[in-house]
Amino acid sequence: MEIKEQKIKVNGLDIYYKIIGEGKPFLILHGWSSKSDKWEEVAKILGQKGFKVVIPDLPGFGKSDMPEIPWNLDNYVNFIEEFTKIINLEKFILAGHSFSGGISIKYTIKHSEDVEKLFLLAPACIRRDSFKKRFFRMFSKLFKVYSFIPGYKLLRKAFYKFIVRKSDYQYTDGIMKETYLKIINEDLSVILDKVITRTIIIWGDKDDVVPLEQGKEINSKIPGSKLVIIPRADHKLEIKTPEALASNILQNLG
């Protein structure tokens, strides 16, 4: 299956994206710290079944340019609006993984007429505040105050690795650190009932990044949605279980 890589300008940013297959348009949005390359196996399977799969490197990831200012989910929604307009993508199936699940939800609510079906792949969209989050924010501020001391970077890295643990924050730089904080501070649980597009939620039962309990809550709040659980799969659905993921997508396209 041929993989075509293209580059376009979107609002002044160089954006790279891949096209795999021909037929009904299927837009895939990757998760945080990811890129289009990691979705090629899933895209090849879908492409062989009559779909034109489009996977952009979102701004700040892969080969695409980084935003000039910190972005929030609405900025990414605006990007998808422009991106699909430029490449003439109309009435498509949309899939969003992890943080892009939030982008996909907000885009679909705003443009339900453009999304034929929505696939939410372990979406990280429930972001309620908690004592643990407030505790970590407090320590993050303290770390900034003492950034001048010797060994600061090593201490900071150890804090995120061994205390915070499941966080992409330690692996981000510059503008993307502020973007990450904007993203994780937006809780979409209060707008899930506004999704009117047919929605399939897919989750791995061994996901230790975004717990399956959130998948069940999302399923209960999006009217008419369906929750599909992949046994022995974790959060990296596209990397560790691409065949199972693609198979479950294809089974739920009707």
Residue pairs with C-beta under 8 A, 6 or more apart in sequence:
1 20
1 21
1 44
1 47
1 48
2 20
3 18
3 19
3 20
3 40
3 43
3 44
4 18
4 19
4 20
5 16
5 17
5 18
6 16
6 17
6 18
6 19
6 87
7 14
7 15
7 16
7 17
8 14
8 15
8 17
8 83
8 86
8 87
9 15
10 59
10 79
10 82
10 83
10 86
11 78
11 79
11 82
13 59
13 64
13 65
13 67
14 63
14 64
14 65
15 56
15 57
15 59
15 64
15 65
15 83
16 36
16 56
16 57
16 62
16 63
16 64
17 36
17 54
17 55
17 56
17 57
17 83
17 87
18 36
18 40
18 43
18 53
18 54
18 55
18 56
19 52
19 53
19 54
20 40
20 43
20 44
20 46
20 47
20 52
20 53
20 55
21 43
21 44
21 46
21 47
21 48
21 50
21 51
21 52
21 53
22 47
22 50
22 52
23 50
23 51
23 52
24 50
24 51
24 52
24 92
24 93
25 51
25 52
25 54
25 89
25 90
25 91
25 92
25 93
26 46
26 51
26 52
26 53
26 54
26 92
26 93
26 95
27 53
27 54
27 55
27 80
27 84
27 89
27 92
27 93
27 94
27 95
28 39
28 42
28 43
28 53
28 54
28 55
28 95
28 96
28 97
29 55
29 56
29 58
29 80
29 94
29 95
29 96
29 97
29 100
29 103
29 104
30 36
30 38
30 39
30 55
30 57
30 58
30 61
30 97
30 100
30 238
31 97
31 98
31 99
31 100
31 124
32 61
32 98
32 99
32 124
32 168
32 180
32 183
33 61
33 168
33 171
33 172
34 61
34 62
34 97
34 98
34 238
35 57
35 61
35 62
35 63
36 55
36 56
36 57
36 62
37 62
38 238
38 239
39 55
39 238
40 55
41 238
41 242
41 243
41 246
42 238
42 242
42 245
42 246
42 249
43 53
43 55
45 242
45 243
45 246
45 247
45 250
46 53
46 246
46 249
46 250
47 53
49 250
51 93
54 87
54 89
54 92
56 64
56 83
57 63
57 64
58 64
58 76
58 79
58 100
59 65
59 66
59 67
59 71
59 76
59 79
60 66
60 67
60 71
60 175
60 176
60 179
66 174
66 175
66 176
67 75
67 175
67 179
68 175
69 175
70 175
70 178
70 179
70 181
70 182
71 179
71 182
72 179
72 182
72 183
72 186
73 102
73 103
73 106
73 182
73 183
73 186
73 188
74 106
76 100
76 103
77 103
77 106
77 107
77 110
80 103
80 107
81 107
81 111
83 89
84 90
84 92
84 114
90 114
91 114
91 116
92 114
92 115
92 116
93 115
93 116
93 117
93 118
93 119
93 253
94 104
94 107
94 108
94 115
94 117
94 118
94 119
95 104
95 118
95 119
95 120
95 121
95 249
96 102
96 103
96 104
96 105
96 118
96 119
96 120
96 121
96 123
97 121
97 122
97 123
97 237
97 238
98 121
98 122
98 123
98 124
98 209
98 210
98 235
99 124
99 183
100 123
101 120
101 121
101 122
101 123
101 124
101 125
102 123
102 124
102 125
102 183
102 186
102 188
104 118
104 120
104 123
105 118
105 120
105 123
105 125
105 188
105 191
105 192
105 195
106 188
106 191
107 115
108 115
108 118
108 195
108 197
108 199
109 191
109 194
109 195
112 196
112 197
115 197
116 197
117 197
117 198
117 199
117 200
117 253
118 195
118 197
118 198
118 199
118 200
119 199
119 200
119 201
119 202
119 249
119 252
120 199
120 200
120 201
120 202
120 218
121 202
121 203
121 237
121 238
121 245
122 202
122 203
122 204
122 207
122 209
122 210
122 215
122 235
122 237
123 201
123 210
123 218
124 184
124 209
124 210
125 187
125 188
125 189
125 192
125 214
125 218
126 187
126 188
126 189
126 214
126 217
126 218
127 184
127 185
127 186
127 187
127 188
127 189
128 187
128 189
129 187
136 163
136 164
139 159
139 163
143 152
143 155
143 156
143 159
146 152
156 170
157 170
160 167
160 169
160 170
161 170
164 170
166 208
166 209
168 180
169 177
169 180
169 181
172 179
172 180
189 217
189 218
189 221
192 218
192 221
192 222
193 221
193 222
193 223
195 222
195 223
195 225
196 223
198 224
199 222
199 224
199 225
199 226
200 225
200 226
200 228
200 249
200 252
201 215
201 218
201 219
201 222
201 225
201 226
201 227
201 228
202 228
202 229
202 230
202 237
202 245
202 248
202 249
203 212
203 215
203 227
203 228
203 229
203 230
203 233
204 212
204 229
204 230
204 232
204 233
204 234
204 235
204 237
204 241
205 212
205 229
205 230
205 231
205 232
205 233
206 232
206 233
206 234
207 233
207 234
207 235
208 234
208 235
209 234
209 235
210 235
212 229
215 227
215 229
216 227
218 225
218 227
219 225
219 226
219 227
226 252
228 248
228 252
230 237
230 241
230 244
230 245
230 248
232 241
233 240
233 241
233 244
233 245
234 240
237 244
237 245
238 245
